């Protein structure tokens, strides 16, 4: 595998500057609208994403909570979006485009198409085809490099992973949801118990790893011969919105089918919106709720979800 010389690097940087200037992306607002590129992308995702919620947008677009909140508040003020309480969680809100929002997005998409049309209209059809093929080549070549650097493997856990599982549950739940040390103690107790005594044939902890570093975890614990419990599901913030959650869920469900489990259950809390979205996506049904004031200063609801295979 070769390394790029200075001339190649300079040529690529020059092309980047040229292309962003052509599309006008260096300006604060795009397509003669009052909205930034990020804001237009959020409108597009709200329109396309089923059961769209703020947390899901934050993860997919890698936007922090404060910035996302300000953008959504502006959209509400402008009458572009509306919120509706989730049917399964009274504290969660589903985001929708209003008719005005759909109209504004349609105008922006038309302007974007017209912008590209004006850019390439001087090219004959054969040259347009060549241009698209060249762009496909650039995209594929660069993605291959990204994937090779960020290749994610999923493996069964090792003893050295116990510290990661416990530590990251403590840190992430404290930083993102305000959970106290009681939650971390709870996770530690049952992770260590699993390590000391588990059925190696029918129980698993899986670690997602990228470039030798753990970036996620999920586990399956046997309840009886036909029922298993999904536990300790966690994806690192920088890996969210990239499909890793889906890969971990599929790993668990495939393992259950292979090992003749008929029923998977799990317990979660109602504020974990992204995880709840995944559970719904894979067919889990909310079957039980109970209040919990043990782990945070705020009252939350524990939820039981069940999937029959």
ChimeraX commands (.cxc) that place a marker at each C-alpha (Angstrom):
marker #1 position 0.00,0.00,0.00 radius 0.5
marker #1 position 1.53,3.33,-1.09 radius 0.5
marker #1 position 1.66,6.63,0.73 radius 0.5
marker #1 position 0.51,9.91,-0.81 radius 0.5
marker #1 position 3.20,12.34,-1.87 radius 0.5
marker #1 position 3.02,16.08,-1.27 radius 0.5
marker #1 position 1.84,16.78,-4.82 radius 0.5
marker #1 position -1.12,14.37,-4.50 radius 0.5
marker #1 position -2.14,15.83,-1.16 radius 0.5
marker #1 position -1.95,19.38,-2.53 radius 0.5
marker #1 position -4.07,18.40,-5.54 radius 0.5
marker #1 position -6.80,16.87,-3.35 radius 0.5
marker #1 position -6.86,19.91,-1.06 radius 0.5
marker #1 position -7.12,22.17,-4.11 radius 0.5
marker #1 position -10.06,20.14,-5.43 radius 0.5
marker #1 position -11.80,20.36,-2.04 radius 0.5
marker #1 position -11.50,24.15,-2.06 radius 0.5
marker #1 position -12.74,24.33,-5.63 radius 0.5
marker #1 position -15.77,22.13,-5.03 radius 0.5
marker #1 position -16.93,23.79,-1.83 radius 0.5
marker #1 position -16.60,27.19,-3.50 radius 0.5
marker #1 position -18.62,26.03,-6.50 radius 0.5
marker #1 position -21.50,24.86,-4.31 radius 0.5
marker #1 position -21.36,27.93,-2.10 radius 0.5
marker #1 position -21.02,25.91,1.08 radius 0.5
marker #1 position -18.55,28.37,2.57 radius 0.5
marker #1 position -21.33,30.89,3.04 radius 0.5
marker #1 position -23.26,31.00,6.31 radius 0.5
marker #1 position -26.58,30.21,4.64 radius 0.5
marker #1 position -27.29,28.03,1.64 radius 0.5
marker #1 position -29.58,28.16,-1.37 radius 0.5
marker #1 position -30.62,31.78,-0.62 radius 0.5
marker #1 position -32.38,30.62,2.54 radius 0.5
marker #1 position -32.05,31.77,6.17 radius 0.5
marker #1 position -30.84,28.28,7.15 radius 0.5
marker #1 position -27.41,26.76,7.45 radius 0.5
marker #1 position -26.36,23.49,5.84 radius 0.5
marker #1 position -26.72,21.72,9.20 radius 0.5
marker #1 position -30.24,23.08,9.70 radius 0.5
marker #1 position -31.34,21.98,6.24 radius 0.5
marker #1 position -29.90,18.51,6.90 radius 0.5
marker #1 position -31.93,18.30,10.13 radius 0.5
marker #1 position -35.12,19.23,8.28 radius 0.5
marker #1 position -34.36,16.52,5.74 radius 0.5
marker #1 position -33.79,13.88,8.44 radius 0.5
marker #1 position -37.00,14.80,10.29 radius 0.5
marker #1 position -38.89,14.33,7.03 radius 0.5
marker #1 position -37.28,10.98,6.22 radius 0.5
marker #1 position -36.81,9.35,9.62 radius 0.5
marker #1 position -39.64,7.26,11.05 radius 0.5
marker #1 position -40.54,8.21,14.65 radius 0.5
marker #1 position -37.86,10.90,14.62 radius 0.5
marker #1 position -36.69,12.09,18.05 radius 0.5
marker #1 position -34.10,14.67,19.08 radius 0.5
marker #1 position -31.73,12.07,20.54 radius 0.5
marker #1 position -31.77,10.06,17.34 radius 0.5
marker #1 position -30.92,13.17,15.32 radius 0.5
marker #1 position -28.08,14.05,17.70 radius 0.5
marker #1 position -26.56,10.60,17.28 radius 0.5
marker #1 position -26.98,10.36,13.51 radius 0.5
marker #1 position -25.63,13.85,12.77 radius 0.5
marker #1 position -23.14,14.03,15.67 radius 0.5
marker #1 position -24.61,17.29,17.05 radius 0.5
marker #1 position -24.45,18.16,20.74 radius 0.5
marker #1 position -27.61,18.49,22.81 radius 0.5
marker #1 position -27.49,22.27,23.29 radius 0.5
marker #1 position -26.99,23.08,19.61 radius 0.5
marker #1 position -29.73,20.65,18.58 radius 0.5
marker #1 position -32.11,22.15,21.13 radius 0.5
marker #1 position -31.56,25.67,19.78 radius 0.5
marker #1 position -32.14,24.56,16.20 radius 0.5
marker #1 position -35.35,22.70,17.02 radius 0.5
marker #1 position -36.64,25.66,19.05 radius 0.5
marker #1 position -36.01,27.92,16.05 radius 0.5
marker #1 position -37.86,25.52,13.76 radius 0.5
marker #1 position -40.84,25.52,16.15 radius 0.5
marker #1 position -40.83,29.33,16.26 radius 0.5
marker #1 position -40.75,29.43,12.45 radius 0.5
marker #1 position -43.62,26.94,12.28 radius 0.5
marker #1 position -41.59,24.30,10.44 radius 0.5
marker #1 position -41.92,21.44,12.94 radius 0.5
marker #1 position -44.33,20.19,15.55 radius 0.5
marker #1 position -43.96,17.73,18.42 radius 0.5
marker #1 position -46.23,14.89,19.49 radius 0.5
marker #1 position -45.94,12.81,22.65 radius 0.5
marker #1 position -44.80,9.27,22.04 radius 0.5
marker #1 position -47.56,6.69,22.44 radius 0.5
marker #1 position -45.22,4.49,24.50 radius 0.5
marker #1 position -43.40,7.16,26.54 radius 0.5
marker #1 position -45.06,10.31,27.80 radius 0.5
marker #1 position -41.69,12.02,28.26 radius 0.5
marker #1 position -40.51,11.48,24.68 radius 0.5
marker #1 position -41.62,13.54,21.69 radius 0.5
marker #1 position -41.83,12.55,18.03 radius 0.5
marker #1 position -40.84,15.31,15.61 radius 0.5
marker #1 position -42.77,16.03,12.41 radius 0.5
marker #1 position -42.57,18.61,9.66 radius 0.5
marker #1 position -45.60,20.87,9.49 radius 0.5
marker #1 position -47.13,21.60,6.07 radius 0.5
marker #1 position -45.08,24.81,6.11 radius 0.5
marker #1 position -41.97,22.79,6.93 radius 0.5
marker #1 position -42.61,20.38,4.07 radius 0.5
marker #1 position -43.16,23.28,1.71 radius 0.5
marker #1 position -39.92,24.97,2.82 radius 0.5
marker #1 position -37.94,21.74,2.47 radius 0.5
marker #1 position -39.42,21.13,-0.98 radius 0.5
marker #1 position -38.34,24.59,-2.09 radius 0.5
marker #1 position -34.81,23.98,-0.81 radius 0.5
marker #1 position -34.57,20.60,-2.54 radius 0.5
marker #1 position -35.77,22.13,-5.81 radius 0.5
marker #1 position -33.18,24.90,-5.50 radius 0.5
marker #1 position -30.47,22.34,-4.82 radius 0.5
marker #1 position -31.43,20.35,-7.92 radius 0.5
marker #1 position -31.52,23.52,-10.00 radius 0.5
marker #1 position -28.11,24.51,-8.66 radius 0.5
marker #1 position -26.61,21.23,-9.86 radius 0.5
marker #1 position -28.49,21.49,-13.16 radius 0.5
marker #1 position -26.94,24.90,-13.82 radius 0.5
marker #1 position -23.52,23.57,-12.86 radius 0.5
marker #1 position -23.47,20.73,-15.39 radius 0.5
marker #1 position -25.85,21.84,-18.16 radius 0.5
marker #1 position -22.97,22.76,-20.48 radius 0.5
marker #1 position -21.72,19.16,-20.46 radius 0.5
marker #1 position -22.94,16.70,-23.12 radius 0.5
marker #1 position -24.56,13.52,-21.84 radius 0.5
marker #1 position -21.42,11.45,-22.33 radius 0.5
marker #1 position -19.43,13.90,-20.18 radius 0.5
marker #1 position -22.15,13.89,-17.49 radius 0.5
marker #1 position -21.93,10.10,-17.34 radius 0.5
marker #1 position -18.15,10.33,-17.05 radius 0.5
marker #1 position -18.50,12.92,-14.27 radius 0.5
marker #1 position -20.85,10.69,-12.25 radius 0.5
marker #1 position -18.55,7.70,-12.66 radius 0.5
marker #1 position -15.61,9.78,-11.49 radius 0.5
marker #1 position -17.54,10.97,-8.43 radius 0.5
marker #1 position -18.54,7.38,-7.63 radius 0.5
marker #1 position -14.90,6.38,-7.86 radius 0.5
marker #1 position -13.84,9.18,-5.50 radius 0.5
marker #1 position -16.54,8.27,-2.98 radius 0.5
marker #1 position -15.73,4.56,-3.10 radius 0.5
marker #1 position -11.96,5.08,-2.87 radius 0.5
marker #1 position -12.22,7.36,0.14 radius 0.5
marker #1 position -14.82,5.21,1.90 radius 0.5
marker #1 position -12.57,2.17,1.50 radius 0.5
marker #1 position -9.86,4.07,3.36 radius 0.5
marker #1 position -12.25,5.17,6.10 radius 0.5
marker #1 position -13.63,1.67,6.58 radius 0.5
marker #1 position -10.16,0.12,6.68 radius 0.5
marker #1 position -9.19,2.52,9.48 radius 0.5
marker #1 position -12.46,2.15,11.36 radius 0.5
marker #1 position -13.23,-1.50,10.76 radius 0.5
marker #1 position -15.37,-2.73,13.62 radius 0.5
marker #1 position -15.20,-6.31,14.82 radius 0.5
marker #1 position -17.54,-7.95,17.29 radius 0.5
marker #1 position -16.01,-10.59,19.54 radius 0.5
marker #1 position -16.84,-12.38,22.77 radius 0.5
marker #1 position -15.56,-10.70,25.90 radius 0.5
marker #1 position -12.34,-11.38,27.74 radius 0.5
marker #1 position -11.53,-10.80,31.41 radius 0.5
marker #1 position -9.76,-7.55,30.54 radius 0.5
marker #1 position -13.07,-6.18,29.19 radius 0.5
marker #1 position -14.82,-6.27,32.56 radius 0.5
marker #1 position -13.27,-2.99,33.64 radius 0.5
marker #1 position -14.37,-1.33,30.39 radius 0.5
marker #1 position -17.98,-2.53,30.72 radius 0.5
marker #1 position -18.33,-1.35,34.32 radius 0.5
marker #1 position -16.38,1.90,33.92 radius 0.5
marker #1 position -18.20,3.07,30.80 radius 0.5
marker #1 position -21.63,2.29,32.25 radius 0.5
marker #1 position -20.74,4.43,35.25 radius 0.5
marker #1 position -19.35,7.31,33.17 radius 0.5
marker #1 position -21.84,7.47,30.31 radius 0.5
marker #1 position -24.95,7.12,32.45 radius 0.5
marker #1 position -23.66,9.77,34.84 radius 0.5
marker #1 position -22.61,12.21,32.12 radius 0.5
marker #1 position -25.61,11.77,29.83 radius 0.5
marker #1 position -28.46,11.05,32.23 radius 0.5
marker #1 position -27.30,12.07,35.70 radius 0.5
marker #1 position -27.27,8.56,37.16 radius 0.5
marker #1 position -25.63,8.24,40.57 radius 0.5
marker #1 position -23.06,5.70,41.79 radius 0.5
marker #1 position -25.82,3.27,42.79 radius 0.5
marker #1 position -26.38,2.44,39.14 radius 0.5
marker #1 position -22.71,1.73,38.53 radius 0.5
marker #1 position -22.62,-0.48,41.62 radius 0.5
marker #1 position -25.65,-2.37,40.31 radius 0.5
marker #1 position -23.98,-2.98,36.93 radius 0.5
marker #1 position -20.71,-4.02,38.56 radius 0.5
marker #1 position -22.42,-6.54,40.83 radius 0.5
marker #1 position -24.15,-8.40,38.03 radius 0.5
marker #1 position -21.34,-8.18,35.47 radius 0.5
marker #1 position -18.93,-9.76,37.96 radius 0.5
marker #1 position -21.52,-12.38,38.86 radius 0.5
marker #1 position -21.88,-13.25,35.17 radius 0.5
marker #1 position -18.10,-13.56,34.82 radius 0.5
marker #1 position -17.84,-15.87,37.80 radius 0.5
marker #1 position -20.64,-18.20,36.80 radius 0.5
marker #1 position -22.28,-18.36,33.39 radius 0.5
marker #1 position -23.23,-20.95,30.80 radius 0.5
marker #1 position -20.51,-20.61,28.17 radius 0.5
marker #1 position -22.66,-22.34,25.53 radius 0.5
marker #1 position -25.83,-20.29,25.90 radius 0.5
marker #1 position -24.79,-16.98,27.47 radius 0.5
marker #1 position -22.54,-14.31,26.00 radius 0.5
marker #1 position -21.07,-10.85,26.36 radius 0.5
marker #1 position -19.97,-9.33,23.05 radius 0.5
marker #1 position -17.53,-6.46,22.66 radius 0.5
marker #1 position -17.47,-4.21,19.58 radius 0.5
marker #1 position -13.92,-3.17,18.83 radius 0.5
marker #1 position -12.43,-0.59,16.44 radius 0.5
marker #1 position -8.68,-0.26,15.93 radius 0.5
marker #1 position -8.07,-2.33,19.05 radius 0.5
marker #1 position -10.33,-0.17,21.21 radius 0.5
marker #1 position -13.72,-1.25,22.65 radius 0.5
marker #1 position -16.55,0.92,21.33 radius 0.5
marker #1 position -19.64,-0.97,22.46 radius 0.5
marker #1 position -21.02,-3.93,24.37 radius 0.5
marker #1 position -24.11,-6.11,24.56 radius 0.5
marker #1 position -24.89,-9.26,26.54 radius 0.5
marker #1 position -27.34,-12.13,26.75 radius 0.5
marker #1 position -28.11,-13.88,30.04 radius 0.5
marker #1 position -30.12,-17.10,30.28 radius 0.5
marker #1 position -33.31,-17.04,32.35 radius 0.5
marker #1 position -34.35,-20.60,31.53 radius 0.5
marker #1 position -34.12,-23.02,28.61 radius 0.5
marker #1 position -36.38,-20.93,26.36 radius 0.5
marker #1 position -36.02,-17.36,27.68 radius 0.5
marker #1 position -32.99,-15.06,27.74 radius 0.5
marker #1 position -32.44,-11.48,28.88 radius 0.5
marker #1 position -30.62,-8.79,26.91 radius 0.5
marker #1 position -28.33,-6.74,29.17 radius 0.5
marker #1 position -25.56,-4.10,29.27 radius 0.5
marker #1 position -26.23,-2.64,25.83 radius 0.5
marker #1 position -23.95,0.36,25.25 radius 0.5
marker #1 position -22.52,2.14,22.20 radius 0.5
marker #1 position -19.83,4.80,22.54 radius 0.5
marker #1 position -21.01,8.33,21.57 radius 0.5
marker #1 position -18.60,8.66,18.63 radius 0.5
marker #1 position -19.92,5.40,17.13 radius 0.5
marker #1 position -23.62,6.20,17.35 radius 0.5
marker #1 position -25.62,6.64,14.18 radius 0.5
marker #1 position -23.22,4.42,12.22 radius 0.5
marker #1 position -25.18,1.15,12.39 radius 0.5
marker #1 position -23.26,-0.41,15.28 radius 0.5
marker #1 position -26.36,-0.66,17.46 radius 0.5
marker #1 position -28.07,-2.64,14.71 radius 0.5
marker #1 position -25.09,-4.98,14.38 radius 0.5
marker #1 position -25.06,-5.69,18.10 radius 0.5
marker #1 position -28.82,-6.29,18.19 radius 0.5
marker #1 position -28.61,-8.67,15.22 radius 0.5
marker #1 position -25.75,-10.53,16.92 radius 0.5
marker #1 position -27.91,-11.18,19.98 radius 0.5
marker #1 position -31.04,-12.16,18.06 radius 0.5
marker #1 position -29.15,-14.49,15.72 radius 0.5
marker #1 position -27.48,-16.14,18.72 radius 0.5
marker #1 position -30.89,-16.67,20.35 radius 0.5
marker #1 position -32.31,-18.30,17.26 radius 0.5
marker #1 position -29.27,-20.56,16.90 radius 0.5
marker #1 position -29.58,-21.64,20.52 radius 0.5
marker #1 position -33.34,-22.29,20.40 radius 0.5
marker #1 position -34.46,-19.44,22.61 radius 0.5
marker #1 position -38.10,-18.57,21.99 radius 0.5
marker #1 position -38.30,-15.40,24.04 radius 0.5
marker #1 position -36.02,-12.42,24.73 radius 0.5
marker #1 position -36.78,-9.89,27.43 radius 0.5
marker #1 position -35.00,-6.78,28.63 radius 0.5
marker #1 position -35.33,-3.98,31.15 radius 0.5
marker #1 position -34.52,-0.40,30.23 radius 0.5
marker #1 position -35.59,3.10,31.28 radius 0.5
marker #1 position -37.87,5.45,29.43 radius 0.5
marker #1 position -35.22,8.17,28.89 radius 0.5
marker #1 position -33.01,5.95,26.68 radius 0.5
marker #1 position -34.75,7.02,23.48 radius 0.5
marker #1 position -32.26,5.69,20.95 radius 0.5
marker #1 position -32.13,2.24,22.56 radius 0.5
marker #1 position -35.93,2.11,22.79 radius 0.5
marker #1 position -36.13,2.95,19.09 radius 0.5
marker #1 position -33.90,-0.03,18.29 radius 0.5
marker #1 position -35.98,-2.36,20.48 radius 0.5
marker #1 position -39.14,-1.31,18.65 radius 0.5
marker #1 position -37.38,-1.69,15.29 radius 0.5
marker #1 position -36.55,-5.34,16.06 radius 0.5
marker #1 position -40.07,-6.16,17.20 radius 0.5
marker #1 position -39.86,-5.86,20.98 radius 0.5
marker #1 position -43.11,-4.85,22.68 radius 0.5
marker #1 position -43.38,-2.74,25.84 radius 0.5
marker #1 position -45.09,-4.98,28.41 radius 0.5
marker #1 position -44.54,-3.45,31.86 radius 0.5
marker #1 position -43.52,-0.17,33.52 radius 0.5
marker #1 position -42.62,0.74,37.09 radius 0.5
marker #1 position -41.31,3.89,38.74 radius 0.5
marker #1 position -37.69,4.10,39.86 radius 0.5
marker #1 position -36.09,6.84,41.98 radius 0.5
marker #1 position -33.00,4.82,42.98 radius 0.5
marker #1 position -30.49,5.77,40.31 radius 0.5
marker #1 position -31.20,9.46,39.59 radius 0.5
marker #1 position -32.56,12.47,41.43 radius 0.5
marker #1 position -35.43,12.56,38.93 radius 0.5
marker #1 position -38.18,9.98,38.84 radius 0.5
marker #1 position -37.81,7.67,35.86 radius 0.5
marker #1 position -39.73,4.65,34.63 radius 0.5
marker #1 position -38.22,1.23,34.23 radius 0.5
marker #1 position -39.66,-0.63,31.27 radius 0.5
marker #1 position -39.82,-4.27,30.37 radius 0.5
marker #1 position -39.76,-5.15,26.67 radius 0.5
marker #1 position -40.41,-8.60,25.22 radius 0.5
marker #1 position -39.73,-10.27,21.88 radius 0.5
marker #1 position -41.08,-13.71,20.91 radius 0.5
marker #1 position -39.06,-15.39,18.20 radius 0.5
marker link #1:1,2 radius 0.2
marker link #1:2,3 radius 0.2
marker link #1:3,4 radius 0.2
marker link #1:4,5 radius 0.2
marker link #1:5,6 radius 0.2
marker link #1:6,7 radius 0.2
marker link #1:7,8 radius 0.2
marker link #1:8,9 radius 0.2
marker link #1:9,10 radius 0.2
marker link #1:10,11 radius 0.2
marker link #1:11,12 radius 0.2
marker link #1:12,13 radius 0.2
marker link #1:13,14 radius 0.2
marker link #1:14,15 radius 0.2
marker link #1:15,16 radius 0.2
marker link #1:16,17 radius 0.2
marker link #1:17,18 radius 0.2
marker link #1:18,19 radius 0.2
marker link #1:19,20 radius 0.2
marker link #1:20,21 radius 0.2
marker link #1:21,22 radius 0.2
marker link #1:22,23 radius 0.2
marker link #1:23,24 radius 0.2
marker link #1:24,25 radius 0.2
marker link #1:25,26 radius 0.2
marker link #1:26,27 radius 0.2
marker link #1:27,28 radius 0.2
marker link #1:28,29 radius 0.2
marker link #1:29,30 radius 0.2
marker link #1:30,31 radius 0.2
marker link #1:31,32 radius 0.2
marker link #1:32,33 radius 0.2
marker link #1:33,34 radius 0.2
marker link #1:34,35 radius 0.2
marker link #1:35,36 radius 0.2
marker link #1:36,37 radius 0.2
marker link #1:37,38 radius 0.2
marker link #1:38,39 radius 0.2
marker link #1:39,40 radius 0.2
marker link #1:40,41 radius 0.2
marker link #1:41,42 radius 0.2
marker link #1:42,43 radius 0.2
marker link #1:43,44 radius 0.2
marker link #1:44,45 radius 0.2
marker link #1:45,46 radius 0.2
marker link #1:46,47 radius 0.2
marker link #1:47,48 radius 0.2
marker link #1:48,49 radius 0.2
marker link #1:49,50 radius 0.2
marker link #1:50,51 radius 0.2
marker link #1:51,52 radius 0.2
marker link #1:52,53 radius 0.2
marker link #1:53,54 radius 0.2
marker link #1:54,55 radius 0.2
marker link #1:55,56 radius 0.2
marker link #1:56,57 radius 0.2
marker link #1:57,58 radius 0.2
marker link #1:58,59 radius 0.2
marker link #1:59,60 radius 0.2
marker link #1:60,61 radius 0.2
marker link #1:61,62 radius 0.2
marker link #1:62,63 radius 0.2
marker link #1:63,64 radius 0.2
marker link #1:64,65 radius 0.2
marker link #1:65,66 radius 0.2
marker link #1:66,67 radius 0.2
marker link #1:67,68 radius 0.2
marker link #1:68,69 radius 0.2
marker link #1:69,70 radius 0.2
marker link #1:70,71 radius 0.2
marker link #1:71,72 radius 0.2
marker link #1:72,73 radius 0.2
marker link #1:73,74 radius 0.2
marker link #1:74,75 radius 0.2
marker link #1:75,76 radius 0.2
marker link #1:76,77 radius 0.2
marker link #1:77,78 radius 0.2
marker link #1:78,79 radius 0.2
marker link #1:79,80 radius 0.2
marker link #1:80,81 radius 0.2
marker link #1:81,82 radius 0.2
marker link #1:82,83 radius 0.2
marker link #1:83,84 radius 0.2
marker link #1:84,85 radius 0.2
marker link #1:85,86 radius 0.2
marker link #1:86,87 radius 0.2
marker link #1:87,88 radius 0.2
marker link #1:88,89 radius 0.2
marker link #1:89,90 radius 0.2
marker link #1:90,91 radius 0.2
marker link #1:91,92 radius 0.2
marker link #1:92,93 radius 0.2
marker link #1:93,94 radius 0.2
marker link #1:94,95 radius 0.2
marker link #1:95,96 radius 0.2
marker link #1:96,97 radius 0.2
marker link #1:97,98 radius 0.2
marker link #1:98,99 radius 0.2
marker link #1:99,100 radius 0.2
marker link #1:100,101 radius 0.2
marker link #1:101,102 radius 0.2
marker link #1:102,103 radius 0.2
marker link #1:103,104 radius 0.2
marker link #1:104,105 radius 0.2
marker link #1:105,106 radius 0.2
marker link #1:106,107 radius 0.2
marker link #1:107,108 radius 0.2
marker link #1:108,109 radius 0.2
marker link #1:109,110 radius 0.2
marker link #1:110,111 radius 0.2
marker link #1:111,112 radius 0.2
marker link #1:112,113 radius 0.2
marker link #1:113,114 radius 0.2
marker link #1:114,115 radius 0.2
marker link #1:115,116 radius 0.2
marker link #1:116,117 radius 0.2
marker link #1:117,118 radius 0.2
marker link #1:118,119 radius 0.2
marker link #1:119,120 radius 0.2
marker link #1:120,121 radius 0.2
marker link #1:121,122 radius 0.2
marker link #1:122,123 radius 0.2
marker link #1:123,124 radius 0.2
marker link #1:124,125 radius 0.2
marker link #1:125,126 radius 0.2
marker link #1:126,127 radius 0.2
marker link #1:127,128 radius 0.2
marker link #1:128,129 radius 0.2
marker link #1:129,130 radius 0.2
marker link #1:130,131 radius 0.2
marker link #1:131,132 radius 0.2
marker link #1:132,133 radius 0.2
marker link #1:133,134 radius 0.2
marker link #1:134,135 radius 0.2
marker link #1:135,136 radius 0.2
marker link #1:136,137 radius 0.2
marker link #1:137,138 radius 0.2
marker link #1:138,139 radius 0.2
marker link #1:139,140 radius 0.2
marker link #1:140,141 radius 0.2
marker link #1:141,142 radius 0.2
marker link #1:142,143 radius 0.2
marker link #1:143,144 radius 0.2
marker link #1:144,145 radius 0.2
marker link #1:145,146 radius 0.2
marker link #1:146,147 radius 0.2
marker link #1:147,148 radius 0.2
marker link #1:148,149 radius 0.2
marker link #1:149,150 radius 0.2
marker link #1:150,151 radius 0.2
marker link #1:151,152 radius 0.2
marker link #1:152,153 radius 0.2
marker link #1:153,154 radius 0.2
marker link #1:154,155 radius 0.2
marker link #1:155,156 radius 0.2
marker link #1:156,157 radius 0.2
marker link #1:157,158 radius 0.2
marker link #1:158,159 radius 0.2
marker link #1:159,160 radius 0.2
marker link #1:160,161 radius 0.2
marker link #1:161,162 radius 0.2
marker link #1:162,163 radius 0.2
marker link #1:163,164 radius 0.2
marker link #1:164,165 radius 0.2
marker link #1:165,166 radius 0.2
marker link #1:166,167 radius 0.2
marker link #1:167,168 radius 0.2
marker link #1:168,169 radius 0.2
marker link #1:169,170 radius 0.2
marker link #1:170,171 radius 0.2
marker link #1:171,172 radius 0.2
marker link #1:172,173 radius 0.2
marker link #1:173,174 radius 0.2
marker link #1:174,175 radius 0.2
marker link #1:175,176 radius 0.2
marker link #1:176,177 radius 0.2
marker link #1:177,178 radius 0.2
marker link #1:178,179 radius 0.2
marker link #1:179,180 radius 0.2
marker link #1:180,181 radius 0.2
marker link #1:181,182 radius 0.2
marker link #1:182,183 radius 0.2
marker link #1:183,184 radius 0.2
marker link #1:184,185 radius 0.2
marker link #1:185,186 radius 0.2
marker link #1:186,187 radius 0.2
marker link #1:187,188 radius 0.2
marker link #1:188,189 radius 0.2
marker link #1:189,190 radius 0.2
marker link #1:190,191 radius 0.2
marker link #1:191,192 radius 0.2
marker link #1:192,193 radius 0.2
marker link #1:193,194 radius 0.2
marker link #1:194,195 radius 0.2
marker link #1:195,196 radius 0.2
marker link #1:196,197 radius 0.2
marker link #1:197,198 radius 0.2
marker link #1:198,199 radius 0.2
marker link #1:199,200 radius 0.2
marker link #1:200,201 radius 0.2
marker link #1:201,202 radius 0.2
marker link #1:202,203 radius 0.2
marker link #1:203,204 radius 0.2
marker link #1:204,205 radius 0.2
marker link #1:205,206 radius 0.2
marker link #1:206,207 radius 0.2
marker link #1:207,208 radius 0.2
marker link #1:208,209 radius 0.2
marker link #1:209,210 radius 0.2
marker link #1:210,211 radius 0.2
marker link #1:211,212 radius 0.2
marker link #1:212,213 radius 0.2
marker link #1:213,214 radius 0.2
marker link #1:214,215 radius 0.2
marker link #1:215,216 radius 0.2
marker link #1:216,217 radius 0.2
marker link #1:217,218 radius 0.2
marker link #1:218,219 radius 0.2
marker link #1:219,220 radius 0.2
marker link #1:220,221 radius 0.2
marker link #1:221,222 radius 0.2
marker link #1:222,223 radius 0.2
marker link #1:223,224 radius 0.2
marker link #1:224,225 radius 0.2
marker link #1:225,226 radius 0.2
marker link #1:226,227 radius 0.2
marker link #1:227,228 radius 0.2
marker link #1:228,229 radius 0.2
marker link #1:229,230 radius 0.2
marker link #1:230,231 radius 0.2
marker link #1:231,232 radius 0.2
marker link #1:232,233 radius 0.2
marker link #1:233,234 radius 0.2
marker link #1:234,235 radius 0.2
marker link #1:235,236 radius 0.2
marker link #1:236,237 radius 0.2
marker link #1:237,238 radius 0.2
marker link #1:238,239 radius 0.2
marker link #1:239,240 radius 0.2
marker link #1:240,241 radius 0.2
marker link #1:241,242 radius 0.2
marker link #1:242,243 radius 0.2
marker link #1:243,244 radius 0.2
marker link #1:244,245 radius 0.2
marker link #1:245,246 radius 0.2
marker link #1:246,247 radius 0.2
marker link #1:247,248 radius 0.2
marker link #1:248,249 radius 0.2
marker link #1:249,250 radius 0.2
marker link #1:250,251 radius 0.2
marker link #1:251,252 radius 0.2
marker link #1:252,253 radius 0.2
marker link #1:253,254 radius 0.2
marker link #1:254,255 radius 0.2
marker link #1:255,256 radius 0.2
marker link #1:256,257 radius 0.2
marker link #1:257,258 radius 0.2
marker link #1:258,259 radius 0.2
marker link #1:259,260 radius 0.2
marker link #1:260,261 radius 0.2
marker link #1:261,262 radius 0.2
marker link #1:262,263 radius 0.2
marker link #1:263,264 radius 0.2
marker link #1:264,265 radius 0.2
marker link #1:265,266 radius 0.2
marker link #1:266,267 radius 0.2
marker link #1:267,268 radius 0.2
marker link #1:268,269 radius 0.2
marker link #1:269,270 radius 0.2
marker link #1:270,271 radius 0.2
marker link #1:271,272 radius 0.2
marker link #1:272,273 radius 0.2
marker link #1:273,274 radius 0.2
marker link #1:274,275 radius 0.2
marker link #1:275,276 radius 0.2
marker link #1:276,277 radius 0.2
marker link #1:277,278 radius 0.2
marker link #1:278,279 radius 0.2
marker link #1:279,280 radius 0.2
marker link #1:280,281 radius 0.2
marker link #1:281,282 radius 0.2
marker link #1:282,283 radius 0.2
marker link #1:283,284 radius 0.2
marker link #1:284,285 radius 0.2
marker link #1:285,286 radius 0.2
marker link #1:286,287 radius 0.2
marker link #1:287,288 radius 0.2
marker link #1:288,289 radius 0.2
marker link #1:289,290 radius 0.2
marker link #1:290,291 radius 0.2
marker link #1:291,292 radius 0.2
marker link #1:292,293 radius 0.2
marker link #1:293,294 radius 0.2
marker link #1:294,295 radius 0.2
marker link #1:295,296 radius 0.2
marker link #1:296,297 radius 0.2
marker link #1:297,298 radius 0.2
marker link #1:298,299 radius 0.2
marker link #1:299,300 radius 0.2
marker link #1:300,301 radius 0.2
marker link #1:301,302 radius 0.2
marker link #1:302,303 radius 0.2
marker link #1:303,304 radius 0.2
marker link #1:304,305 radius 0.2
marker link #1:305,306 radius 0.2
marker link #1:306,307 radius 0.2
marker link #1:307,308 radius 0.2
marker link #1:308,309 radius 0.2
view
